[in-house]
Amino acid sequence: MDVASGYDAAWPAGTEAIIDFTFHAAVPANIEKAAAEGAAYVIGTTGLTPEEQARVDACAAKIPVVQAANYSLGVNLLIDLVRQAAAVLGPQYDVEIVEMHHRHKKDAPSGTALMLAHAAADGRGVKLDDVACYGREGIVGERPEGQIALHALRGGSVVGDHTVMFAGDVERVEITHKAQGREAFAAGALRAAKWAAGQKPGKYTMRDVLGFARQ
């Protein structure tokens, strides 16, 4: 991986936890090194291939691994709220997810938008793959009940905006999160690292870190 001048290219011996926001291809070697040294691992990198993910999962048998597409505390609260709203409102409320990021972002939809879509699907007790729609173009016909749609906008220097809309016949519920700076992601990742350092080996998410999974 590339490391800017003036920074160490490797972590010092005795490190308790590693936070990884590198490129996806660098993750397997990094986490395998951490597993060999017994250090907890926090992964914020998205876009892992199935083979790369399999190597991450194998390491989770040796060390605690927290993996999330977004470490913002606000976003992770949003995900839990979306899960609850989807369960309460049901498929009669159409779910539309709109996300916007800066012009340089390479993947679409964002990892966070996918997490939100999965949360909505979980709340309804369905699989996202069975109901997902990624944008629309042309004569697409009537919107089917239960569909969960994702739309990606790109432009300017937007850090990250996500809105989940539950559109009913007589009302619309919108839940929005807007990141004002990347410091929000860093704060959440540090909280995850401190939490993970005291856990048993296994795969964890920010729901575990924040206590949502234990409610």
Number of C-alpha atoms within 10 A of each C-alpha: 9 8 10 7 7 6 7 9 11 8 10 8 8 9 13 17 24 22 18 18 15 16 14 17 14 16 23 19 13 17 26 20 13 21 22 11 15 18 23 30 29 27 25 21 20 19 14 16 11 9 10 16 15 13 16 24 15 15 23 22 14 19 26 26 31 25 21 22 19 24 25 21 17 16 23 24 15 20 23 17 17 26 20 16 19 22 17 12 16 17 20 13 22 21 27 19 25 19 22 24 22 15 13 11 15 10 10 17 20 24 16 21 25 17 17 25 27 21 23 30 26 17 20 20 13 13 13 19 11 11 15 17 15 13 13 10 6 5 6 7 6 6 11 10 12 18 18 24 21 23 17 17 15 16 11 10 12 18 15 18 19 22 18 24 19 24 17 15 8 6 8 12 13 13 15 15 17 15 17 11 11 12 11 16 17 17 13 20 27 16 15 28 22 16 17 26 21 12 13 14 18 17 18 19 19 23 17 16 18 16 9 13 12 8 6
